[in-house]
């Protein structure tokens, strides 16, 4: 099993970072859309936001680890057919990371707008560094919502590009993000 990336494919660590990050990000979006519609008498009214915040911090930490892993590893060659596609792929990947960072910051500012710390799975508390109450809560909330929808649109574009590579170009772009390269088979 290859743990590290190679020029022709991703290693197991990068693949796990990708799919775990995707699962967490899309799960957070779904829970976020659902929880804002909960009424005060719902059993999830307090639990859903608490889980959303904690998992959001987890996704941020995972993204920081992933970015470090990317910097420490070989970046596999992009299998795009044109220079324009290669540039688009680089931009989309950079924007995906950027959106996760911005969503994390806006979520943190939203969660701490009341001056209280952000509790993470009852294991640690992130202190509120800014507390502007209504102004911070309103601005951070708006930014968080807009960024979330833009992020999901970008994820959809990323998914469609993967499908294009798999079904139209018939290259290994999608498969190499599912299966790590094996040194035994030379594949």
Buried (B, 14 or more C-beta within 10 A) or exposed (E): EBEBBBEEBBBBBBBBBBEBBBEBBEBBBEBBEEBEEBEEEEEBEEEBBBBBBBBBBBBBEBBBEBBEBBEEBBEBEBBBEEEEBBEBBEEBBEBBBEBBEBBBBBBBBBBBBEEEEBBBEEEEEBEBEEEBEEEBBEBBBEBBBEBBEBBBEBBEBBEEBBEBBBEEBEBBBBEBBEBBBEEEEEE
